[in-house]
Amino acid sequence: MFYMIIGEDRPGSLDARLAARPAHIERLQALVAEGRMLLAGPCPAIDALDPGPAGFTGSLIVAEFPSLEAAQRWADADPYVAAGVYERVTVKPFKKVLPA
């Protein structure tokens, strides 16, 4: 089943985000290689693809895991969590409807 992982950035965490990004992307690439990734990306703090120093407000990941518990464990081990980027992480089941 798919699960959505919503990470909400701590204010002022852009430098920590940039430092932890390579390790974060490496974990996402592993999901892609395993065919489990539906989508992933950050939420810019302003209406721009590159928000510059405004940074990001969080991230969204939708990927396949065997259970909610497995998705939560994966989310808890994210480098952004360890680096203090995320203030809060929410994991919920996700049912993909469109596109079919």
TAZIQUI-V310925 format. One record per residue. N is the residue number from 1. RES is the residue in three letters. PSI is psi in degrees with one decimal (none if undefined). BURIAL is b if it has 16 or more other ideal C-beta (glycine too) atoms within 10 Angstrom, else e. D_LAST is the distance of its C-alpha to the last C-alpha in Angstrom with 2 decimals. Layout:
BEGIN
N;RES;PSI;BURIAL;D_LAST, N;RES;PSI;BURIAL;D_LAST
END
This chain:
BEGIN
1;MET;152.5;e;15.26, 2;PHE;149.9;b;14.36, 3;TYR;140.9;b;17.20, 4;MET;134.4;b;17.91, 5;ILE;116.4;b;21.35, 6;ILE;111.7;b;23.05, 7;GLY;127.5;b;26.36, 8;GLU;121.8;e;28.79, 9;ASP;143.3;b;31.48, 10;ARG;138.0;b;35.14, 11;PRO;139.2;e;37.03, 12;GLY;19.6;e;38.82, 13;SER;11.6;b;36.77, 14;LEU;-44.1;b;35.84, 15;ASP;-41.8;e;38.43, 16;ALA;-38.6;b;37.33, 17;ARG;-49.1;b;33.66, 18;LEU;-38.0;e;34.67, 19;ALA;-37.3;e;36.87, 20;ALA;-8.6;b;34.26, 21;ARG;-45.8;e;31.37, 22;PRO;-43.2;e;31.95, 23;ALA;-37.1;e;31.81, 24;HIS;-47.3;b;28.75, 25;ILE;-36.9;e;26.87, 26;GLU;-41.9;e;28.14, 27;ARG;-39.5;e;26.52, 28;LEU;-40.7;b;23.14, 29;GLN;-33.2;e;23.57, 30;ALA;-41.1;e;24.23, 31;LEU;-40.2;b;20.84, 32;VAL;-47.9;e;19.28, 33;ALA;-30.9;e;21.60, 34;GLU;-1.5;e;20.61, 35;GLY;24.4;e;16.86, 36;ARG;-6.1;e;16.44, 37;MET;128.1;b;15.78, 38;LEU;-48.8;e;12.62, 39;LEU;159.1;e;14.84, 40;ALA;146.4;b;18.48, 41;GLY;165.8;e;21.07, 42;PRO;164.8;b;24.13, 43;CYS;103.8;e;24.83, 44;PRO;145.0;b;27.71, 45;ALA;-18.2;b;30.58, 46;ILE;169.0;e;30.94, 47;ASP;73.2;e;28.82, 48;ALA;143.1;e;28.96, 49;LEU;-38.3;e;27.05, 50;ASP;100.4;e;30.31, 51;PRO;-2.4;b;32.02, 52;GLY;-137.7;e;35.14, 53;PRO;-11.9;e;37.52, 54;ALA;-27.2;e;35.54, 55;GLY;-148.5;b;33.22, 56;PHE;156.3;b;30.16, 57;THR;-10.0;e;29.52, 58;GLY;-164.1;b;27.16, 59;SER;156.9;b;24.00, 60;LEU;130.7;e;20.46, 61;ILE;131.2;b;18.99, 62;VAL;116.3;b;15.78, 63;ALA;164.4;b;16.18, 64;GLU;132.9;b;16.24, 65;PHE;157.7;b;19.60, 66;PRO;-20.2;e;21.19, 67;SER;165.9;e;22.36, 68;LEU;-40.0;e;23.03, 69;GLU;-40.9;e;26.48, 70;ALA;-40.2;e;25.39, 71;ALA;-40.5;b;23.21, 72;GLN;-41.4;b;26.25, 73;ARG;-42.5;e;28.61, 74;TRP;-45.1;b;26.59, 75;ALA;-41.1;b;26.51, 76;ASP;-24.8;e;30.22, 77;ALA;6.3;e;31.08, 78;ASP;138.8;b;29.58, 79;PRO;-29.4;b;32.28, 80;TYR;-31.7;b;31.69, 81;VAL;-49.7;e;32.77, 82;ALA;-34.3;e;35.80, 83;ALA;-3.3;b;36.75, 84;GLY;16.8;e;36.67, 85;VAL;-48.9;b;34.00, 86;TYR;130.3;b;31.91, 87;GLU;-33.4;e;33.73, 88;ARG;143.6;e;31.09, 89;VAL;127.3;b;27.96, 90;THR;133.8;e;25.54, 91;VAL;126.8;b;23.07, 92;LYS;148.6;e;20.60, 93;PRO;149.5;e;17.85, 94;PHE;129.5;b;14.35, 95;LYS;111.5;e;11.37, 96;LYS;126.8;e;8.03, 97;VAL;-48.5;e;6.13, 98;LEU;149.1;e;4.77, 99;PRO;153.3;e;3.78, 100;ALA;none;e;0.00
END
